[in-house]
Amino acid sequence: MKTRLSDWFSILIHGGTNSLFPAEASLLSVVADSLSADDRQILQRQIADIRLVQRPQPRRMIICFYRKNSDSPQFAQKDYENCLARITWKHPEGKKAKVKVMLHKGRFQTLEGHIPEAPIRSVDCTVEIWPSLSSTLPDAVDRLEHGRNKNAQQTGTSDDG
């Protein structure tokens, strides 16, 4: 993949990388294999157009950014937020972990959940396509940082029970 000089500056200024790590790419590959041919092509074109990947919560969340003039196709679901897929994968220790593949306005934007350290194989996971889920990571991060979520702060109640 050829990287533009402006992309290198963006990486230096904003932090991150210009591509997905192998484990992250393996998650998207498993999802692509579960999609219709048209949706698979959309996802693959979007992945190819990623210019910056940030990891504000390593192995919990990655955020992908594209060039403003990117002409990669978008999914028909162009709401503010949609869950493209939920992946349940088996950790090497036998525990199950979940990752959500989230879209923002029809474009792949984030992986949220328990992102594996090493690439996964399709035989080690299950994929649910278009599960009608929303992002829960912002509330989880807020609970970790502040002990409760922002909705609880606004109402004066706590999530803790």
Phi, psi and omega per residue, in radians:
M1 nan 2.193 3.137
K2 -1.421 2.263 -3.120
T3 -1.865 2.281 3.109
R4 -1.317 2.684 3.089
L5 -1.029 -0.687 3.139
S6 -1.120 -0.555 3.096
D7 -1.183 -0.684 3.113
W8 -1.106 -0.707 3.096
F9 -1.098 -0.717 3.129
S10 -1.086 -0.716 3.119
I11 -1.118 -0.763 3.127
L12 -1.120 -0.738 -3.085
I13 -1.309 -0.823 -3.019
H14 -1.632 -0.284 -3.076
G15 1.406 2.748 3.138
G16 2.012 -2.829 -3.138
T17 -2.292 2.996 3.116
N18 -1.708 0.151 3.104
S19 -2.721 2.948 3.111
L20 -1.324 2.623 2.979
F21 -1.291 2.750 -3.106
P22 -0.935 -0.714 -3.140
A23 -1.143 -0.688 3.119
E24 -1.155 -0.766 3.121
A25 -1.104 -0.615 3.141
S26 -1.149 -0.622 3.082
L27 -1.079 -0.799 -3.122
L28 -1.215 -0.534 3.081
S29 -1.148 -0.727 3.104
V30 -1.109 -0.704 3.100
V31 -1.146 -0.825 -3.135
A32 -0.984 -0.691 3.134
D33 -1.136 -0.352 -3.118
S34 -1.658 -0.127 -3.088
L35 -1.554 2.848 2.990
S36 -1.118 2.847 -3.109
A37 -1.023 -0.734 -3.131
D38 -1.148 -0.821 3.136
D39 -1.165 -0.606 3.086
R40 -1.058 -0.774 3.136
Q41 -1.115 -0.699 3.107
I42 -1.057 -0.856 -3.124
L43 -1.085 -0.770 -3.128
Q44 -1.112 -0.681 3.093
R45 -1.153 -0.702 3.122
Q46 -1.123 -0.772 3.126
I47 -1.039 -0.724 3.135
A48 -1.128 -0.453 -3.100
D49 -1.600 -0.002 3.137
I50 -1.096 2.325 3.123
R51 -1.955 -0.364 -3.117
L52 -2.617 2.319 3.064
V53 -2.133 2.106 3.087
Q54 -1.920 2.596 -3.113
R55 -2.226 1.322 -3.096
P56 -1.185 -0.457 3.069
Q57 -2.229 1.447 -3.040
P58 -0.882 2.326 -3.113
R59 1.105 0.173 3.046
R60 -2.114 -0.568 -3.116
M61 -2.740 2.361 2.954
I62 -2.190 2.586 3.128
I63 -2.174 2.265 -3.134
C64 -1.880 2.464 3.130
F65 -2.174 2.652 -3.094
Y66 -2.152 2.840 3.010
R67 -1.134 2.566 -3.141
K68 -1.059 -0.559 -3.110
N69 -1.691 0.349 -3.135
S70 -1.065 2.326 3.129
D71 -1.853 0.342 3.114
S72 -1.159 2.503 -3.115
P73 -1.147 2.766 3.111
Q74 -2.006 2.720 3.042
F75 -1.202 2.715 -3.134
A76 -1.103 -0.510 3.135
Q77 -1.390 1.725 -3.037
K78 -1.904 0.444 3.057
D79 -1.110 2.967 3.119
Y80 -0.970 -0.710 -3.090
E81 -2.579 2.316 3.048
N82 -2.475 2.563 3.049
C83 -1.648 2.000 3.116
L84 -1.291 -0.728 -3.085
A85 -2.760 2.676 2.967
R86 -2.111 2.172 -3.118
I87 -1.873 2.225 3.007
T88 -1.901 2.069 -3.085
W89 -2.152 2.707 -3.104
K90 -1.666 2.075 3.103
H91 -1.176 2.585 3.132
P92 -0.930 -0.460 3.113
E93 -1.450 0.015 3.087
G94 1.748 -0.256 3.136
K95 -1.315 2.638 3.067
K96 -1.628 2.495 3.108
A97 -2.322 2.721 -3.104
K98 -2.200 2.553 3.082
V99 -2.378 2.382 3.050
K100 -1.828 2.431 3.045
V101 -1.815 1.909 -3.015
M102 -1.822 2.470 3.066
L103 -1.852 2.604 3.032
H104 -2.223 1.980 -3.121
K105 0.921 0.803 3.055
G106 1.460 0.089 -3.089
R107 -2.215 2.424 3.072
F108 -0.996 2.249 -3.090
Q109 -2.202 -0.804 -3.038
T110 -2.429 2.682 2.841
L111 -1.895 2.267 -3.086
E112 -2.322 2.323 3.103
G113 2.292 -2.384 -3.121
H114 -1.832 1.651 -3.107
I115 -1.439 2.220 -3.087
P116 -1.161 2.748 3.085
E117 -1.345 -0.591 -3.091
A118 -2.106 2.740 3.116
P119 -0.964 2.536 3.091
I120 -1.833 2.785 3.080
R121 -1.869 2.655 -3.110
S122 -1.066 -0.488 3.138
V123 -1.278 -0.246 -3.127
D124 -1.711 0.205 -3.081
C125 -2.652 2.927 2.981
T126 -2.150 2.605 -3.108
V127 -2.199 2.228 3.042
E128 -1.913 2.093 -3.097
I129 -1.622 2.414 -3.137
W130 0.859 1.013 -3.071
P131 -1.372 0.106 3.129
S132 1.017 0.805 3.106
L133 -1.908 2.729 3.040
S134 -1.972 2.983 -3.138
S135 -1.264 2.285 3.071
T136 -2.003 -0.083 -3.077
L137 -1.109 -0.733 3.135
P138 -0.983 -0.733 3.104
D139 -1.161 -0.664 3.127
A140 -1.126 -0.752 3.114
V141 -1.108 -0.730 3.131
D142 -1.075 -0.725 3.103
R143 -1.093 -0.721 3.127
L144 -1.113 -0.723 -3.070
E145 -1.419 -0.539 -3.013
H146 -2.178 -0.062 3.110
G147 1.481 -0.087 3.082
R148 -2.823 2.928 -3.121
N149 -1.623 2.929 -3.049
K150 -1.151 -0.530 3.092
N151 -1.137 -0.683 3.117
A152 -1.174 -0.628 3.135
Q153 -1.140 -0.658 -3.120
Q154 -1.220 -0.579 -3.118
T155 -1.662 -0.160 3.134
G156 1.435 0.217 3.110
T157 -1.895 2.933 -3.138
S158 -2.028 2.619 3.075
D159 -1.343 -0.258 -2.950
D160 -1.293 -0.046 3.050
G161 2.292 nan nan
